[in-house]
Amino acid sequence: MDLVVPVRTGAVNQQLRYALRSWAAHLPHRRVWVIGCRPPWLQDVRYLATPQDGTKYVNTTRAVAAACRNKGISDPFVLLNDDFFTMQPLPDGVPVLHRGPVAEVEAYYATRGNGAYLRGLRETRDLLVRLGHDDPVSYELHVPLVVHKEGMLHALDVGRRLSVLHKRTAYGNLAGIGGEQVTDCKILWRGPQFPTDGPFLSTMPDAFTNGMVGAHIRRAFPRPCRYERGGGR
């Protein structure tokens, strides 16, 4: 399968550099597709430009839709973010994982405010309930997700009127992909409390740059990969 990663405009994006190293080492694939913005240090990747004039939610939805409509991208493909790190080989392929009932995830985010993300979670949940999914589960994890194009395009169409569609969750429930419940691997802090025995990690920019988790990831992948200019082959 191809790897598809939406990339925002702006920074040098060192997280993407080390994410690519981790994928090159541990995530078998055919090609890497970067959608949105292409950092100048990249090489040997396929690039698909998409508009970057919306919110981050709108921009990533555009990127996923563009990937699904592009005939050159494998079907299915693996959807990633530029801050997803594959820390171990995946001998059985990319696992199907979810975060548990949306109701439980909503309770967690309700303690952190009432922003656009939480509003989108609730709107996506209400949409799924109206469509007969009485107790939907959340797929908003910071881990790779195998995406079948027809199913994702259907989810994006069903949720097109939502300002912040939780597209992974809409896709996972509407397509009935099932999976195993896990705790999210996103690390928000600088300190040493993070798992080192799982296959995936994800970081906030500050945690990657200044935290112990970032140092751990950089130690794990010290060598450039074939997707970096001057990198190995």
N, C-alpha and C positions, 0 to 999 in steps of 0.2 A: 504494500500500500504506500501511497504518497503521504508525506507529512505536510500539513497545512498550518501555517502560523500567521495570524493577523499581527501586523507590526505598526505601531503608532508613529507619527512623525515626531522629530525632536532629537532626543539625546543619542549619544554614542551607543547606548544599549549594551552594556557589558553583560547584563543578565542573558540576553539572547546569545551572546558569544559562548557563554558556558553552557547554556541550554543546548546549543548545537553540538558542542563537544560531548555532552551526555547522550544525546540522541545518536550521534555517530558511533559511540561506544556500545550502547546498550539497546537501541531501538531499531531493529532491522527495518529497512524501508527501501523504496525505489528512488524517489526524488524528494527534495524539499521545495515547497512552494511558499514564498513570502508574499503576503498580500497586504496592500496599503502603502507602506513606506519601505524602501530598501536602503539600509545603511551602506555606506560606500565601501566598507571593508569586506563585504560578502563576496563570495565567488561560487560558481558551480551550483547556484540555486536558480529555480525558475521564479519569475517575478510577475505579479499581476497588480497593476495600479487600480486603486479604488478611491473615490472621493473621501477626503478627511475633514470635511467641513461641518460634521455633526457632533453630537455628544459621543463619548467613548462607546456607549451602548449602540448608538446608531451606526457608528463606523465599523464596529465588529460584526454587527448583523449584516451590513453591506458586504463585508469581506467573506463571511460564511456563504451568503447567497451567491456571490461571484464564484466561489470555489465549486459550489454545487452545479452551477451552470456551465462551467468550463469543461469541455470534452477532453482536454488534455490531462486533467487530474483524475486519478484512479477513483473508482467507485466500488467499494467504499474507500474512504481516506481516513487518516488519523488527524483529528483536530487538537491543536495545542495552543497554549499561549507562550509568549516570549520569556516567561519566568517559570516554566515548568522544567524540572530537572529529573531525568531518569537515572537513579543512583545505582541500579542493579540491572543485570540482564533479565529479560522477560522470556523465559524458555517456553512458556505456554501462550505467548502472544499478549496483546493488550487486554487486560481484564476489564470487565464491565463492573463499574463501581458507582454507588450512589451514596448520598448523605443521610438518608432516612426520610421520614415523613416531612413534607413541607411545613406542616404545623409546628414541628419541633425546631426547624431551622428559623421559621418566623419568630418564635419565642426568643431565640438567641439574638437575632438582629434587632428585635424590638427594644432590647436593653441598651442598644448603642445609638439610638436616635430614630428618626422617621424620614430618611432621605429617599432619593430616587430608587436606590437598589431595593429597599424594603417595599416601597410602593409597587415596584415591578414584580417582586415576589408575590405580593398579595393579588395583583391583577392576573398574573399567570396562573396562580392557584385557582382563582375564581373562574377563569376561562376553562381550565381543565375540569373543574367540578361540573360546570354547565355541560361539558361534553361527555359526562358520565364517569369521570375518574374521581370517585368520591374521596379518596385519601391518597392524593398523588405524592410521589417521592421526589426529592430534589436531586438533580444531577449537577448542581453547581459546585463541583469539586475542582481543585487545581491539579487535575491529572489528565492524561490523554483520554480522548473519547473517539471510538470508532464511529464514523458517520456514514450512513447510506444516503445518497443524494436525494432520492425521491422522498424519503421519510423526512429529511430535514427541510426540504422545500415546502412540504405540506405543513410542517410545524410553523415555518416562517410565514406562510400564507394565512394560516389560522390565527396567528398572533399579530398580524400586520398592523392592527389598529392600536396596539399597546405601545406606549412611549418607551418603556423599558421591558422588553420581552426577555424572560429568562429562557433563552432558546435551547440550552442544553436540557433543561427540565421539560420544556414543551416537547422536544424531540423524544426524549427518553420515555415519557409516559405515553405519548400518542403512538410511538412505534413499538411500545411494549418490550423494551430491551431487557428489563429485569435487572439482575446484578446483585452484588454483595454490598451491604452497608459498611462504610468505613468512616473514620474521623478525617476531616480535611487536613491536608498536609501543609497548608499555608502558614509560614512563620512570620509573625509581625514584629518580633522583638529582637534585641541585640544579644540577649543573654544565652546561656548554654542549654536552656531547656528546649531541646528539639529532638525528634526521633532520628536515630542513626541506623535503624535496622529495617526500614521499609524501602520499597522500590522507588518512591517518589518524594520529592521535596518541591516547595515553591516558596518564594520570598517576596516581601515588600522591598522596594529599592533601598531603603535605609538599612534594613536587616541584611541585605546582600552586601552592600558597600562597607558597612561599619560593624556588622554583627558577627558573632561566632559562627552562625550558620553559613554566612557567605564565605568565611575563611575555610570552613569545612568543604564546601562545594569547590572552591578554587584549588584546594589541595587534591581533591579527587580527580580533577581534570586539568592538570598543569600544561598539557601539550596542545598546541593548535590542531584543529581538525581540517579536513579537506574543504570546508566551507568558508575558511578564513583566508584572506590574501596572505600568501607566504606560509600557509598552513600545510600540514602533511597530506599525503594522498593514501 
